[in-house]
Amino acid sequence: MNEYDKAGRYLIKRDPPGFFRWLLRRREVPFHAWIDARRDALPDQGDLTNDLVAAFRIGDEFEALCVELQAESEGGSATRLLLGYVPRLLTKSAAPGSLVLTAAGGVVVNLTGPEQPGGVAQRPTLAPNCSLTGTIEQRTMRNEDAAATIEEIRAGTISRWLLAWLPLMRGGAEAGIIEAWKVEAVEEPGERDRRLLAHLTLTFAALAQCRAAWQHKLEGWAVIKSDYLEELREEVRTLARAEGEAEALRRAVLRQGRQRFGKAAGRKQKGQLQAVTEVVRLERILDRIMAATSWEDLLATP
């Protein structure tokens, strides 16, 4: 994972609903939780703890969306998501302890480079009556307008952390855009977060080859005191520990609940348990097993 992946995933996870309102161009998004992507790794992939796979609650059901960041756009990203990652999400959701998904899709965010074809069409020569088609949505930063993005941030409709991507957008090196960035960035509460936002922005300015313009304008506004990548790594480690602890607690609930109630949790109960992401709440559920009378009673624990 390169520094642009780390930085991009960090800013997205700081405000998932605000990011997805921008990504999907929707006023409201029913973001529910991040899905642990390690269980969906392909054979040639390593640890996917920090892959961006989001679950959304649609009524009583859940849908998933994979987000892939491309530092430089490439043609194979749509095929990789549509034929590799998305089907695995849907099949893995049937596994014990998994969030049950009714649909899944993918979006590629091209940080630099042109937009790539999002469609995939497969028709085998040996079996011409068989076909597979699909589309992956694309967001290409060079097609985004920096001034319009600032207006959306100012209106509070999208995440303020998207300020870090302004250098990648059309007009992103203009003096007026940088001044507008400062006006909005100072609204972020907390000196540490404002400093991190400046670090992230300078990182993507380097990717867009306009770091000199941004660094000159930000001089005196944000003092770079430490390597922000170490702070991002700590955020990643903290998240990984939390996800690992939550998964261990879910397994303990399923195991002890089977002994307590004399039967394994059903598909619905497993989905409900997977939907619980807070470690504290999972601990309360585990503590209540001996007092609960059924799986339904247990999972009603607030």
C-alpha positions in Angstrom: 0.0 0.0 0.0 1.6 3.3 -1.0 1.4 6.6 0.8 -1.5 7.9 -1.4 -3.5 4.8 -0.6 -2.9 5.2 3.2 -3.7 8.9 3.0 -6.8 8.4 0.9 -8.2 5.7 3.1 -7.5 7.7 6.2 -9.4 10.8 5.0 -12.3 8.6 3.8 -12.7 6.9 7.2 -12.7 10.1 9.1 -16.2 10.9 7.8 -17.7 8.0 5.8 -21.2 9.5 5.3 -19.8 12.8 4.1 -17.5 11.0 1.7 -20.2 8.7 0.3 -22.5 11.7 -0.2 -19.8 13.1 -2.5 -18.9 9.8 -4.1 -22.5 8.7 -4.9 -23.8 12.2 -5.5 -26.6 11.6 -3.0 -28.1 13.9 -0.4 -28.3 11.1 2.1 -26.5 7.7 2.3 -27.5 4.9 4.8 -23.9 4.1 5.7 -23.8 1.3 8.3 -20.3 0.0 8.9 -17.0 -1.0 7.3 -16.8 -4.7 6.4 -13.7 -6.6 7.4 -12.1 -7.2 4.0 -9.6 -9.8 5.1 -12.1 -12.6 4.6 -12.6 -11.4 1.0 -9.0 -11.4 -0.1 -8.1 -13.0 -3.4 -5.4 -15.7 -3.5 -2.7 -13.2 -4.7 -3.6 -10.5 -2.2 -2.2 -9.9 1.2 -3.8 -8.4 4.3 -6.8 -6.4 3.2 -7.6 -5.1 6.7 -7.9 -1.5 5.4 -9.6 -2.1 2.1 -12.6 0.1 1.7 -15.7 -2.1 1.7 -18.7 -0.3 3.1 -22.1 -1.8 4.2 -25.3 0.2 3.8 -28.6 -0.5 5.5 -31.5 -0.5 3.0 -34.6 -1.1 5.1 -34.0 -4.5 6.7 -31.3 -5.5 4.3 -27.7 -4.7 3.6 -25.8 -3.8 0.5 -22.0 -3.4 0.0 -19.9 -1.1 -2.0 -16.1 -1.6 -2.7 -14.1 1.6 -3.2 -10.7 1.3 -4.9 -8.3 4.2 -5.0 -6.0 4.5 -8.0 -3.0 6.9 -7.7 -2.9 6.7 -11.5 -5.8 5.4 -13.4 -5.4 2.0 -15.1 -7.7 0.1 -17.5 -8.0 -3.2 -15.5 -9.6 -1.8 -12.3 -13.2 -2.3 -13.4 -12.6 -5.9 -14.4 -10.7 -6.6 -11.1 -13.6 -5.2 -9.0 -16.5 -6.6 -11.0 -15.2 -10.1 -11.7 -13.0 -10.5 -8.6 -14.0 -8.6 -5.5 -17.7 -8.1 -5.9 -18.7 -11.8 -6.4 -16.6 -12.8 -3.4 -18.4 -10.3 -1.2 -21.7 -11.8 -2.2 -20.6 -15.4 -1.8 -18.7 -14.8 1.5 -21.8 -13.1 3.0 -23.3 -16.5 3.3 -20.6 -17.7 5.6 -21.3 -18.0 9.4 -20.9 -14.7 11.2 -20.9 -12.6 8.0 -23.2 -9.7 7.3 -25.8 -11.0 4.9 -25.7 -8.9 1.7 -28.4 -8.6 -0.9 -26.3 -6.7 -3.4 -22.8 -5.4 -4.0 -21.1 -2.9 -6.3 -17.9 -1.0 -6.8 -16.5 2.5 -7.5 -13.0 3.4 -8.7 -11.6 6.8 -7.7 -8.9 7.8 -10.1 -6.7 10.3 -8.2 -4.7 11.1 -11.4 -4.9 10.2 -15.0 -7.9 10.0 -17.4 -11.2 8.2 -16.7 -11.1 4.5 -17.8 -13.8 2.3 -19.2 -16.1 1.1 -16.5 -17.9 -1.6 -18.4 -17.0 -5.2 -18.5 -18.3 -7.7 -21.1 -17.3 -11.3 -21.3 -18.7 -13.7 -24.0 -16.7 -17.0 -24.3 -16.0 -18.2 -27.9 -16.7 -21.8 -27.0 -20.0 -21.0 -25.4 -21.4 -17.9 -27.2 -24.8 -18.2 -25.4 -23.0 -17.4 -22.1 -22.2 -13.8 -21.3 -21.3 -11.7 -18.3 -21.7 -7.9 -18.4 -21.5 -5.2 -15.7 -20.4 -1.7 -14.9 -18.2 -0.2 -12.2 -18.7 3.5 -11.5 -15.7 5.8 -11.9 -14.9 9.2 -10.2 -11.9 10.9 -11.9 -10.4 13.7 -9.9 -9.2 15.7 -12.9 -12.8 15.9 -14.0 -13.9 17.4 -10.6 -14.1 21.2 -10.1 -12.3 22.4 -7.1 -14.4 25.5 -6.7 -17.6 23.6 -6.8 -16.3 21.1 -4.3 -15.4 23.9 -1.9 -19.0 25.2 -2.1 -20.3 21.7 -1.2 -18.0 21.5 1.7 -19.0 25.0 2.8 -22.7 24.0 2.6 -21.9 21.0 4.8 -23.2 18.5 2.3 -19.9 16.6 1.9 -17.0 15.8 4.1 -14.6 18.6 5.0 -11.7 16.0 4.7 -12.2 16.1 0.9 -10.3 19.4 1.1 -7.2 17.2 0.9 -8.1 16.2 -2.6 -8.5 19.7 -4.0 -5.0 19.8 -5.5 -6.0 16.9 -7.7 -9.0 18.7 -9.1 -9.5 21.1 -12.0 -8.2 24.5 -10.7 -6.6 22.9 -7.7 -3.4 24.9 -7.9 -5.0 28.3 -8.2 -4.3 30.9 -5.4 -8.0 31.5 -4.8 -8.7 27.8 -4.2 -5.8 27.6 -1.7 -7.2 30.6 0.2 -10.6 29.1 0.2 -9.1 25.8 1.5 -7.6 27.8 4.5 -11.0 29.3 5.3 -12.7 25.9 5.4 -9.8 24.0 7.0 -9.7 26.3 10.0 -13.3 25.2 10.8 -12.0 21.7 11.6 -12.0 21.5 15.4 -8.7 20.5 17.0 -5.2 21.6 16.1 -4.1 18.0 15.5 -6.8 17.5 12.9 -6.1 20.8 11.2 -2.4 19.8 11.0 -3.3 16.3 9.6 -5.5 17.9 7.0 -2.6 20.1 5.9 -0.3 17.1 5.7 -2.8 15.1 3.7 -3.3 18.1 1.3 0.4 18.5 0.7 0.7 14.8 0.1 -1.9 14.9 -2.7 -0.5 18.2 -4.0 2.8 16.3 -4.5 0.9 13.7 -6.5 -0.7 16.4 -8.6 2.7 18.0 -9.1 1.7 21.3 -7.5 3.1 21.0 -4.0 5.3 24.1 -4.4 2.2 26.3 -4.8 0.4 24.8 -1.9 3.4 24.7 0.5 4.2 28.4 -0.2 0.6 29.4 0.6 0.3 27.2 3.7 3.6 28.4 5.2 2.9 29.9 8.6 -0.7 28.4 8.6 0.3 24.9 9.5 3.6 23.9 10.9 4.7 20.4 9.9 6.1 19.0 13.2 6.1 15.3 12.6 5.7 12.7 9.9 2.0 12.3 9.4 2.4 8.8 7.9 3.3 7.5 11.4 0.1 9.0 12.7 -1.8 7.3 9.9 -0.1 4.0 10.6 -1.2 4.2 14.2 -4.8 4.8 13.1 -4.6 1.7 10.9 -3.1 -0.4 13.7 -5.9 0.8 16.1 -8.6 0.0 13.6 -7.1 -3.5 12.9 -7.0 -4.2 16.7 -10.6 -3.1 17.1 -11.8 -5.2 14.1 -9.9 -8.2 15.4 -11.3 -7.9 18.9 -14.9 -7.5 17.6 -14.5 -10.6 15.4 -13.3 -12.6 18.4 -16.2 -11.5 20.5 -18.7 -12.5 17.8 -17.2 -16.0 17.7 -17.4 -16.2 21.5 -21.1 -15.2 21.4 -21.9 -17.7 18.7 -20.1 -20.5 20.5 -21.5 -19.8 24.0 -24.9 -19.0 22.7 -25.1 -22.4 21.0 -24.3 -24.1 24.3 -26.8 -21.9 26.2 -29.8 -22.1 23.9 -29.2 -25.6 22.6 -29.0 -24.5 18.9 -26.8 -22.5 16.6 -27.8 -18.9 15.7 -29.8 -18.7 12.5 -28.9 -16.7 9.4 -30.9 -13.7 10.6 -29.3 -13.7 14.1 -25.8 -14.1 12.5 -26.5 -11.1 10.3 -27.7 -9.1 13.3 -24.6 -10.0 15.3 -22.3 -9.1 12.4 -24.0 -5.7 12.1 -22.9 -4.9 15.7 -19.5 -3.1 15.3 -19.0 -1.6 18.7 -16.7 -3.7 20.9 -18.5 -2.4 24.1 -21.9 -3.6 22.9 -20.5 -7.0 21.9 -19.1 -7.3 25.4 -22.5 -6.5 26.9 -24.1 -9.2 24.7 -21.5 -11.8 25.8 -22.0 -10.9 29.4 -25.8 -11.4 29.1 -25.8 -14.9 27.6 -26.6 -16.7 30.8 -29.5 -14.3 31.6 -31.0 -14.4 28.1 -33.7 -16.9 27.2 -33.2 -17.1 23.5 -31.2 -15.7 20.6 -33.8 -13.1 20.0 -33.7 -12.0 23.6 -29.9 -11.9 23.6 -29.6 -9.8 20.5 -32.1 -7.3 21.8 -29.4 -6.2 24.3 -29.0 -2.4 23.8 
